Amino acid sequence: MPAKVRCLSSQQGSAILMTLMVLLVLSVLGMGIVGVAGMEFKTSHYDYETQQAQQAADAGVDWGMENIYQVLKQAEYLSMEQLPANLSDEPQWDNRSETSFNTGADTCAVSIGDVIKKPQSSPPHPGTNTCTYEFSSTGTFRGVSKSVTVVVVYTFMGGYNDPDDGNLVARSDFQRGKIKSYKKL
């Protein structure tokens, strides 16, 4: 019996070509999706680092407010007529401007800028006085830094010359500060 010769029809050839084209398009789409996923990962990773740095800066605000309070309520400041214009220059401020803390395997660093006294604001209640200080706090996490500037008001009793005898009425009832303004830099 004679051997049958089988010829490929043109339809079979175009089906193979069509299959190769579909595979090529799917490969290009797959590579695009992998690229987008990689960018999404990098973006979320950077967002995490940014949030950690911002939280460190905010923690530095609380830390700075407490340090100011601890310095100002010391005896030598209670007997002063005027509170210092720049707490950063005071010897009691030494070792209070930088710290770090661990967050799992990583470390956040916090630094407090100069603590500058602002002009006196009006007291909230008769018989009380206030002092206002401004400082910045910078938080750093994995090379990302975020900074904030705050103005903090401290309320206290005393701190004035007695009109009857001219003697200084010592400060007392020194209250922890309240944030008057907060600005991200």
MDAnalysis code that builds the backbone (N, CA, C; Angstrom):
import MDAnalysis as mda
import numpy as np

u = mda.Universe.empty(555, n_residues=185, atom_resindex=np.repeat(np.arange(185), 3), trajectory=True)
u.add_TopologyAttr("name", ["N", "CA", "C"] * 185)
u.add_TopologyAttr("resid", np.arange(1, 186))
u.add_TopologyAttr("resname", ["MET", "PRO", "ALA", "LYS", "VAL", "ARG", "CYS", "LEU", "SER", "SER", "GLN", "GLN", "GLY", "SER", "ALA", "ILE", "LEU", "MET", "THR", "LEU", "MET", "VAL", "LEU", "LEU", "VAL", "LEU", "SER", "VAL", "LEU", "GLY", "MET", "GLY", "ILE", "VAL", "GLY", "VAL", "ALA", "GLY", "MET", "GLU", "PHE", "LYS", "THR", "SER", "HIS", "TYR", "ASP", "TYR", "GLU", "THR", "GLN", "GLN", "ALA", "GLN", "GLN", "ALA", "ALA", "ASP", "ALA", "GLY", "VAL", "ASP", "TRP", "GLY", "MET", "GLU", "ASN", "ILE", "TYR", "GLN", "VAL", "LEU", "LYS", "GLN", "ALA", "GLU", "TYR", "LEU", "SER", "MET", "GLU", "GLN", "LEU", "PRO", "ALA", "ASN", "LEU", "SER", "ASP", "GLU", "PRO", "GLN", "TRP", "ASP", "ASN", "ARG", "SER", "GLU", "THR", "SER", "PHE", "ASN", "THR", "GLY", "ALA", "ASP", "THR", "CYS", "ALA", "VAL", "SER", "ILE", "GLY", "ASP", "VAL", "ILE", "LYS", "LYS", "PRO", "GLN", "SER", "SER", "PRO", "PRO", "HIS", "PRO", "GLY", "THR", "ASN", "THR", "CYS", "THR", "TYR", "GLU", "PHE", "SER", "SER", "THR", "GLY", "THR", "PHE", "ARG", "GLY", "VAL", "SER", "LYS", "SER", "VAL", "THR", "VAL", "VAL", "VAL", "VAL", "TYR", "THR", "PHE", "MET", "GLY", "GLY", "TYR", "ASN", "ASP", "PRO", "ASP", "ASP", "GLY", "ASN", "LEU", "VAL", "ALA", "ARG", "SER", "ASP", "PHE", "GLN", "ARG", "GLY", "LYS", "ILE", "LYS", "SER", "TYR", "LYS", "LYS", "LEU"])
u.atoms.positions = np.array([
    [0.799, -1.170, 0.000],
    [0.000, 0.000, 0.000],
    [0.852, 1.249, 0.000],
    [0.427, 2.152, -0.765],
    [1.233, 3.353, -0.837],
    [1.123, 4.141, 0.478],
    [2.196, 4.804, 0.878],
    [2.222, 5.624, 2.098],
    [1.421, 6.891, 1.877],
    [0.694, 7.231, 2.918],
    [-0.107, 8.449, 2.816],
    [0.763, 9.649, 3.171],
    [0.680, 10.590, 2.405],
    [1.419, 11.829, 2.653],
    [0.443, 12.801, 3.285],
    [0.871, 13.267, 4.436],
    [0.004, 14.188, 5.155],
    [0.624, 15.572, 5.094],
    [-0.086, 16.536, 4.680],
    [0.381, 17.914, 4.573],
    [-0.279, 18.730, 5.679],
    [0.503, 19.626, 6.213],
    [-0.055, 20.544, 7.208],
    [-0.905, 21.572, 6.484],
    [-2.034, 21.749, 7.011],
    [-2.888, 22.763, 6.403],
    [-2.442, 24.136, 6.912],
    [-2.835, 25.163, 6.263],
    [-2.454, 26.509, 6.665],
    [-3.132, 26.893, 7.979],
    [-4.256, 26.227, 8.294],
    [-4.930, 26.520, 9.556],
    [-4.100, 26.048, 10.739],
    [-3.455, 24.895, 10.620],
    [-2.653, 24.391, 11.723],
    [-1.444, 25.293, 11.970],
    [-0.859, 25.814, 10.975],
    [0.286, 26.708, 11.113],
    [-0.107, 28.027, 11.765],
    [-1.265, 28.528, 11.405],
    [-1.695, 29.792, 12.011],
    [-2.114, 29.590, 13.466],
    [-2.599, 28.382, 13.821],
    [-2.955, 28.109, 15.211],
    [-1.709, 28.104, 16.090],
    [-0.621, 27.564, 15.608],
    [0.639, 27.553, 16.364],
    [1.148, 28.990, 16.517],
    [1.068, 29.734, 15.441],
    [1.512, 31.131, 15.495],
    [0.643, 31.933, 16.467],
    [-0.665, 31.698, 16.460],
    [-1.578, 32.388, 17.357],
    [-1.273, 32.007, 18.811],
    [-0.985, 30.758, 19.077],
    [-0.652, 30.293, 20.425],
    [0.627, 30.962, 20.912],
    [1.620, 31.058, 20.059],
    [2.871, 31.729, 20.422],
    [2.640, 33.211, 20.718],
    [1.777, 33.852, 19.959],
    [1.479, 35.263, 20.190],
    [0.778, 35.454, 21.534],
    [-0.181, 34.578, 21.866],
    [-0.892, 34.668, 23.133],
    [0.091, 34.462, 24.292],
    [0.990, 33.484, 24.158],
    [1.997, 33.241, 25.195],
    [2.923, 34.449, 25.361],
    [3.280, 35.085, 24.274],
    [4.128, 36.270, 24.327],
    [3.411, 37.418, 25.053],
    [2.146, 37.647, 24.730],
    [1.371, 38.703, 25.384],
    [1.220, 38.407, 26.873],
    [0.916, 37.156, 27.229],
    [0.783, 36.772, 28.631],
    [2.108, 36.934, 29.387],
    [3.216, 36.618, 28.731],
    [4.531, 36.796, 29.371],
    [4.819, 38.267, 29.634],
    [4.513, 39.124, 28.692],
    [4.731, 40.562, 28.862],
    [3.839, 41.088, 29.999],
    [2.585, 40.663, 30.022],
    [1.680, 41.087, 31.100],
    [2.179, 40.574, 32.452],
    [2.632, 39.348, 32.509],
    [3.156, 38.786, 33.760],
    [4.361, 39.555, 34.259],
    [5.258, 39.918, 33.359],
    [6.435, 40.694, 33.758],
    [6.021, 42.084, 34.249],
    [5.017, 42.664, 33.629],
    [4.514, 43.965, 34.076],
    [3.917, 43.887, 35.472],
    [3.169, 42.817, 35.731],
    [2.571, 42.636, 37.053],
    [3.650, 42.437, 38.102],
    [4.689, 41.684, 37.788],
    [5.799, 41.491, 38.728],
    [6.498, 42.825, 39.003],
    [6.673, 43.645, 37.972],
    [7.287, 44.965, 38.160],
    [6.439, 45.872, 39.038],
    [5.130, 45.883, 38.818],
    [4.229, 46.701, 39.637],
    [4.239, 46.207, 41.075],
    [4.232, 44.893, 41.272],
    [4.263, 44.340, 42.632],
    [5.564, 44.730, 43.341],
    [6.670, 44.724, 42.622],
    [7.952, 45.144, 43.208],
    [7.927, 46.609, 43.622],
    [7.354, 47.457, 42.789],
    [7.241, 48.875, 43.129],
    [6.312, 49.071, 44.320],
    [5.237, 48.309, 44.367],
    [4.299, 48.396, 45.490],
    [4.993, 47.995, 46.787],
    [5.814, 46.970, 46.724],
    [6.567, 46.540, 47.909],
    [7.513, 47.633, 48.373],
    [8.244, 48.232, 47.447],
    [9.175, 49.310, 47.804],
    [8.433, 50.504, 48.393],
    [7.286, 50.850, 47.819],
    [6.498, 51.978, 48.314],
    [5.991, 51.715, 49.720],
    [5.457, 50.520, 49.964],
    [4.943, 50.220, 51.301],
    [6.084, 50.143, 52.313],
    [7.244, 49.672, 51.887],
    [8.408, 49.614, 52.768],
    [8.856, 51.032, 53.152],
    [8.906, 51.934, 52.170],
    [9.283, 53.319, 52.453],
    [8.233, 53.985, 53.339],
    [6.949, 53.699, 53.097],
    [5.885, 54.259, 53.923],
    [6.031, 53.798, 55.372],
    [6.382, 52.545, 55.573],
    [6.605, 52.020, 56.921],
    [7.749, 52.776, 57.602],
    [8.855, 52.963, 56.892],
    [9.998, 53.683, 57.460],
    [9.627, 55.131, 57.788],
    [8.856, 55.757, 56.920],
    [8.427, 57.135, 57.145],
    [7.533, 57.226, 58.384],
    [6.603, 56.285, 58.529],
    [5.727, 56.286, 59.698],
    [6.522, 56.068, 60.980],
    [7.505, 55.185, 60.950],
    [8.322, 54.946, 62.139],
    [9.105, 56.205, 62.512],
    [9.655, 56.895, 61.510],
    [10.400, 58.128, 61.774],
    [9.475, 59.208, 62.331],
    [8.241, 59.309, 61.805],
    [7.283, 60.294, 62.309],
    [6.884, 59.976, 63.748],
    [6.674, 58.710, 64.037],
    [6.326, 58.328, 65.408],
    [7.486, 58.600, 66.363],
    [8.714, 58.414, 65.893],
    [9.870, 58.735, 66.732],
    [9.934, 60.238, 66.997],
    [9.647, 61.058, 65.981],
    [9.639, 62.511, 66.168],
    [8.548, 62.918, 67.162],
    [7.381, 62.283, 67.068],
    [6.297, 62.578, 68.014],
    [6.659, 62.131, 69.427],
    [7.325, 61.003, 69.543],
    [7.785, 60.561, 70.867],
    [8.812, 61.547, 71.412],
    [9.631, 62.114, 70.536],
    [10.597, 63.125, 70.948],
    [9.930, 64.380, 71.491],
    [8.744, 64.717, 70.981],
    [8.000, 65.866, 71.511],
    [7.636, 65.601, 72.967],
    [7.072, 64.428, 73.233],
    [6.711, 64.087, 74.619],
    [7.944, 64.057, 75.512],
    [9.005, 63.476, 75.010],
    [10.257, 63.374, 75.762],
    [10.825, 64.768, 76.045],
    [10.809, 65.642, 75.036],
    [11.304, 67.008, 75.208],
    [10.469, 67.800, 76.193],
    [9.135, 67.652, 76.120],
    [8.255, 68.353, 77.056],
    [8.532, 67.926, 78.492],
    [8.736, 66.634, 78.703],
    [9.013, 66.138, 80.049],
    [10.384, 66.626, 80.534],
    [11.374, 66.649, 79.654],
    [12.697, 67.151, 80.042],
    [12.649, 68.626, 80.420],
    [11.900, 69.419, 79.653],
    [11.756, 70.837, 79.983],
    [11.109, 70.976, 81.359],
    [10.057, 70.221, 81.585],
    [9.362, 70.256, 82.878],
    [10.321, 69.900, 84.015],
    [11.105, 68.827, 83.840],
    [12.025, 68.390, 84.895],
    [13.092, 69.448, 85.179],
    [13.558, 70.142, 84.148],
    [14.571, 71.187, 84.351],
    [13.952, 72.403, 85.032],
    [12.804, 72.853, 84.551],
    [12.206, 74.083, 85.070],
    [11.693, 73.955, 86.506],
    [11.384, 72.763, 86.953],
    [10.877, 72.628, 88.327],
    [12.006, 72.440, 89.357],
    [13.263, 72.494, 88.901],
    [14.384, 72.406, 89.837],
    [14.465, 73.687, 90.661],
    [14.999, 73.560, 91.855],
    [15.001, 74.663, 92.830],
    [15.640, 75.938, 92.291],
    [16.741, 75.825, 91.542],
    [17.405, 77.052, 91.072],
    [16.546, 77.845, 90.096],
    [15.623, 77.202, 89.404],
    [14.738, 77.925, 88.499],
    [13.512, 78.465, 89.219],
    [13.105, 77.831, 90.291],
    [11.939, 78.304, 91.043],
    [12.215, 79.641, 91.723],
    [13.493, 79.914, 92.008],
    [13.827, 81.154, 92.695],
    [14.324, 82.243, 91.740],
    [14.278, 81.991, 90.444],
    [14.720, 82.991, 89.464],
    [13.567, 83.917, 89.099],
    [13.910, 85.199, 88.822],
    [12.865, 86.123, 88.397],
    [12.443, 85.807, 86.960],
    [13.420, 85.546, 86.086],
    [13.134, 85.223, 84.689],
    [13.629, 83.808, 84.389],
    [12.831, 83.034, 83.685],
    [13.259, 81.705, 83.257],
    [14.249, 81.858, 82.107],
    [15.135, 80.886, 81.911],
    [16.171, 81.011, 80.875],
    [15.584, 81.151, 79.474],
    [16.267, 81.960, 78.667],
    [15.813, 82.206, 77.295],
    [16.109, 81.024, 76.381],
    [17.171, 80.265, 76.677],
    [17.536, 79.110, 75.860],
    [17.934, 77.975, 76.805],
    [17.049, 77.015, 76.987],
    [17.344, 75.909, 77.908],
    [18.505, 75.052, 77.418],
    [18.744, 75.034, 76.117],
    [19.819, 74.205, 75.564],
    [21.189, 74.640, 76.072],
    [21.315, 75.902, 76.502],
    [22.591, 76.407, 77.015],
    [22.773, 76.132, 78.502],
    [21.739, 75.661, 79.162],
    [21.795, 75.437, 80.608],
    [22.498, 74.124, 80.929],
    [23.300, 74.100, 82.018],
    [23.997, 72.864, 82.379],
    [23.043, 71.718, 82.707],
    [21.843, 72.027, 83.195],
    [20.877, 70.977, 83.528],
    [20.330, 70.286, 82.274],
    [20.560, 70.865, 81.116],
    [20.049, 70.299, 79.864],
    [21.019, 69.277, 79.275],
    [22.237, 69.201, 79.786],
    [23.218, 68.250, 79.261],
    [22.624, 66.846, 79.220],
    [22.923, 66.119, 78.175],
    [22.485, 64.735, 77.965],
    [20.971, 64.591, 77.835],
    [20.271, 65.662, 77.545],
    [18.821, 65.572, 77.381],
    [18.383, 65.805, 75.942],
    [19.310, 65.997, 75.026],
    [18.904, 66.381, 73.676],
    [18.894, 65.231, 72.674],
    [19.443, 64.061, 73.017],
    [19.442, 62.935, 72.077],
    [19.200, 61.636, 72.825],
    [18.483, 60.743, 72.170],
    [18.272, 59.405, 72.716],
    [17.957, 58.468, 71.569],
    [17.932, 57.192, 71.855],
    [17.525, 56.198, 70.868],
    [16.813, 55.066, 71.590],
    [16.007, 54.338, 70.857],
    [15.293, 53.206, 71.432],
    [15.103, 52.151, 70.353],
    [14.995, 50.913, 70.798],
    [14.869, 49.789, 69.870],
    [13.411, 49.551, 69.516],
    [13.204, 49.229, 68.250],
    [11.888, 48.820, 67.768],
    [12.073, 47.472, 67.083],
    [12.149, 46.433, 67.865],
    [12.439, 45.116, 67.294],
    [13.915, 45.031, 66.985],
    [14.241, 44.717, 65.746],
    [15.645, 44.576, 65.350],
    [16.275, 45.921, 64.976],
    [15.468, 46.959, 64.840],
    [15.965, 48.263, 64.404],
    [15.998, 49.258, 65.557],
    [16.668, 50.383, 65.312],
    [16.784, 51.438, 66.315],
    [16.274, 52.749, 65.741],
    [15.469, 53.434, 66.532],
    [15.017, 54.791, 66.189],
    [15.879, 55.765, 66.985],
    [16.238, 56.862, 66.367],
    [16.986, 57.909, 67.062],
    [16.114, 59.159, 67.126],
    [16.222, 59.871, 68.245],
    [15.458, 61.100, 68.440],
    [16.421, 62.180, 68.899],
    [16.288, 63.358, 68.319],
    [17.086, 64.491, 68.782],
    [16.172, 65.708, 68.949],
    [16.486, 66.477, 69.981],
    [15.725, 67.685, 70.303],
    [16.598, 68.879, 69.947],
    [16.035, 69.807, 69.204],
    [16.766, 71.022, 68.846],
    [16.802, 71.993, 70.015],
    [17.298, 73.190, 69.757],
    [17.366, 74.217, 70.803],
    [15.984, 74.503, 71.373],
    [15.939, 74.657, 72.693],
    [14.696, 74.965, 73.400],
    [14.725, 76.459, 73.704],
    [13.939, 77.225, 72.960],
    [13.960, 78.686, 73.011],
    [12.687, 79.200, 73.674],
    [12.861, 80.124, 74.613],
    [11.718, 80.742, 75.279],
    [11.068, 81.736, 74.325],
    [9.763, 81.682, 74.235],
    [8.988, 82.587, 73.390],
    [8.466, 83.732, 74.255],
    [8.012, 84.811, 73.643],
    [7.434, 85.905, 74.431],
    [6.297, 85.401, 75.318],
    [6.178, 86.043, 76.461],
    [5.186, 85.638, 77.463],
    [3.780, 85.737, 76.899],
    [2.995, 84.687, 77.100],
    [1.593, 84.726, 76.697],
    [0.748, 85.105, 77.918],
    [-0.460, 85.476, 77.674],
    [-1.314, 85.874, 78.802],
    [-1.710, 84.644, 79.609],
    [-1.722, 84.769, 80.932],
    [-2.062, 83.629, 81.779],
    [-3.501, 83.184, 81.580],
    [-3.751, 81.865, 81.702],
    [-5.110, 81.375, 81.493],
    [-6.063, 81.741, 82.620],
    [-5.543, 81.929, 83.840],
    [-6.385, 82.243, 85.004],
    [-5.688, 83.305, 85.845],
    [-6.440, 84.136, 86.542],
    [-5.816, 85.123, 87.435],
    [-4.987, 84.407, 88.510],
    [-3.834, 84.968, 88.818],
    [-2.960, 84.393, 89.838],
    [-2.001, 83.350, 89.309],
    [-2.089, 83.025, 88.026],
    [-1.158, 82.067, 87.432],
    [-0.267, 82.790, 86.434],
    [0.831, 82.172, 86.131],
    [1.755, 82.674, 85.117],
    [2.025, 81.560, 84.129],
    [2.541, 81.927, 82.985],
    [2.903, 80.934, 81.980],
    [4.279, 81.237, 81.429],
    [4.909, 80.218, 80.918],
    [6.113, 80.397, 80.117],
    [5.950, 79.508, 78.893],
    [6.450, 79.971, 77.775],
    [6.265, 79.282, 76.505],
    [7.631, 79.002, 75.902],
    [7.826, 77.749, 75.511],
    [9.078, 77.331, 74.879],
    [8.775, 76.665, 73.544],
    [9.680, 76.865, 72.592],
    [9.573, 76.253, 71.270],
    [10.795, 75.374, 71.047],
    [10.573, 74.196, 70.469],
    [11.684, 73.327, 70.105],
    [11.270, 72.423, 68.956],
    [12.252, 71.822, 68.320],
    [11.963, 70.860, 67.255],
    [12.422, 69.485, 67.705],
    [11.771, 68.490, 67.184],
    [12.097, 67.096, 67.462],
    [12.280, 66.397, 66.123],
    [13.375, 65.648, 65.981],
    [13.648, 64.912, 64.755],
    [13.771, 63.435, 65.083],
    [12.989, 62.627, 64.387],
    [13.058, 61.181, 64.539],
    [13.677, 60.569, 63.294],
    [14.554, 59.579, 63.494],
    [15.226, 58.926, 62.379],
    [15.066, 57.417, 62.505],
    [14.704, 56.774, 61.389],
    [14.549, 55.322, 61.346],
    [15.044, 54.842, 59.991],
    [16.056, 53.986, 59.989],
    [16.639, 53.420, 58.756],
    [16.967, 54.501, 57.724],
    [17.509, 55.594, 58.175],
    [17.924, 56.655, 57.266],
    [16.840, 57.648, 56.887],
    [15.600, 57.388, 57.259],
    [14.503, 58.319, 56.975],
    [14.323, 59.214, 58.193],
    [14.268, 60.534, 57.969],
    [14.097, 61.495, 59.070],
    [12.807, 62.275, 58.900],
    [12.158, 62.529, 60.022],
    [10.977, 63.376, 60.062],
    [11.146, 64.342, 61.222],
    [10.718, 65.585, 61.032],
    [10.867, 66.605, 62.072],
    [9.545, 67.316, 62.320],
    [9.377, 67.745, 63.553],
    [8.229, 68.559, 63.938],
    [8.736, 69.695, 64.820],
    [8.026, 70.801, 64.791],
    [8.308, 71.926, 65.686],
    [7.068, 72.157, 66.528],
    [7.279, 72.310, 67.837],
    [6.154, 72.529, 68.744],
    [6.405, 73.765, 69.599],
    [5.315, 74.381, 70.012],
    [5.335, 75.444, 70.996],
    [4.555, 74.903, 72.185],
    [5.198, 74.923, 73.361],
    [4.610, 74.322, 74.560],
    [4.470, 75.397, 75.634],
    [3.317, 75.415, 76.301],
    [3.041, 76.385, 77.356],
    [3.036, 75.653, 78.698],
    [3.804, 76.193, 79.653],
    [3.860, 75.671, 81.020],
    [3.203, 76.696, 81.939],
    [2.344, 76.223, 82.821],
    [1.621, 77.095, 83.750],
    [2.154, 76.873, 85.159],
    [2.248, 77.957, 85.943],
    [2.756, 77.858, 87.306],
    [2.202, 79.004, 88.140],
    [2.369, 78.885, 89.427],
    [2.004, 79.954, 90.364],
    [3.295, 80.682, 90.742],
    [3.204, 81.930, 91.147],
    [4.377, 82.679, 91.601],
    [5.237, 83.151, 90.447],
    [6.517, 83.404, 90.770],
    [7.447, 83.876, 89.756],
    [7.335, 85.367, 89.499],
    [6.950, 86.141, 90.512],
    [6.825, 87.592, 90.348],
    [7.283, 88.270, 91.639],
    [7.582, 89.537, 91.542],
    [7.947, 90.309, 92.722],
    [6.691, 90.723, 93.472],
    [6.700, 90.483, 94.774],
    [5.556, 90.849, 95.627],
    [5.459, 92.370, 95.675],
    [4.315, 92.943, 95.321],
    [4.202, 94.407, 95.311],
    [4.331, 95.023, 96.708],
    [4.053, 94.247, 97.765],
    [4.122, 94.800, 99.121],
    [5.559, 94.950, 99.608],
    [6.371, 93.900, 99.467],
    [7.728, 93.973, 100.013],
    [8.826, 93.877, 98.941],
    [8.453, 93.687, 97.673],
    [9.443, 93.641, 96.596],
    [10.186, 92.325, 96.493],
    [9.924, 91.378, 97.387],
    [10.597, 90.077, 97.324],
    [9.972, 89.192, 96.251],
    [10.811, 88.346, 95.720],
    [10.351, 87.423, 94.683],
    [9.490, 86.334, 95.302],
    [8.319, 86.114, 94.721],
    [7.457, 85.004, 95.126],
    [7.875, 83.808, 94.276],
    [8.389, 82.785, 94.932],
    [8.918, 81.620, 94.218],
    [7.836, 80.928, 93.400],
    [8.276, 80.291, 92.319],
    [7.343, 79.528, 91.487],
    [6.919, 78.273, 92.246],
    [5.680, 77.907, 92.073],
    [5.179, 76.671, 92.669],
    [4.104, 76.106, 91.759],
    [3.683, 74.918, 92.031],
    [2.633, 74.256, 91.266],
    [2.936, 74.305, 89.774],
    [4.154, 73.949, 89.432],
    [4.589, 73.960, 88.034],
    [3.886, 72.824, 87.295],
    [3.074, 73.158, 86.309],
    [2.290, 72.168, 85.564],
    [3.074, 71.649, 84.364],
    [2.823, 70.409, 84.017],
    [3.420, 69.857, 82.793],
    [2.869, 70.645, 81.604],
    [3.653, 70.726, 80.558],
    [3.305, 71.575, 79.425],
    [2.136, 71.073, 78.593],
    [1.558, 72.014, 77.878],
    [0.498, 71.723, 76.921],
    [0.934, 72.272, 75.574],
    [0.725, 71.488, 74.548],
    [1.126, 71.901, 73.202],
    [0.191, 72.998, 72.701],
    [0.814, 74.126, 72.333],
    [0.053, 75.262, 71.791],
    [-0.010, 75.176, 70.265],
    [1.116, 74.777, 69.658],
    [1.118, 74.578, 68.195],
    [2.049, 73.424, 67.852],
    [1.704, 72.763, 66.755],
    [2.431, 71.578, 66.281],
    [2.520, 71.699, 64.780],
    [3.754, 71.636, 64.250],
    [3.931, 71.793, 62.812],
    [4.925, 70.767, 62.304],
    [4.490, 69.955, 61.325],
    [5.408, 69.015, 60.687],
    [6.289, 69.782, 59.716],
    [7.549, 69.427, 59.700],
    [8.480, 70.095, 58.774],
    [8.729, 69.242, 57.554],
])
